[in-house]
Amino acid sequence: MATSPAPGEGPVRPVSVSLHEGTIAALKARTGKRGMSAYVESLIQRQLERDRLRELIEDAEAAHGPVDRSAVDAKRAILRGETAGSTDAA
């Protein structure tokens, strides 16, 4: 049984999507005409990763209860270098 390729894998195929003119103009300004596909591909992959992460969090919370917000905030502060006593001024 063949499995489907993961996001970012497999052959590249053209697809048609509908976008607002202003979105297209902003996209072209940012990427140039040739970079649009790669930019959109990376955005879609990023959103798929976020969607999957949200699903994993929901599954974990269903199994173990809600996340302790103060613990999350403390970990976020560490990642951002905002812990008490930090000597880095970023």
Number of C-alpha atoms within 10 A of each C-alpha: 3 4 5 8 9 8 13 11 8 9 6 7 5 6 5 5 5 6 9 7 9 9 10 14 14 11 16 14 11 12 15 11 12 9 12 15 12 11 13 13 13 13 12 14 14 13 12 13 13 12 12 12 12 12 12 12 14 15 12 13 12 10 9 9 10 11 12 8 9 9 10 11 11 13 14 13 13 13 10 10 15 16 14 8 7 9 9 8 6 6
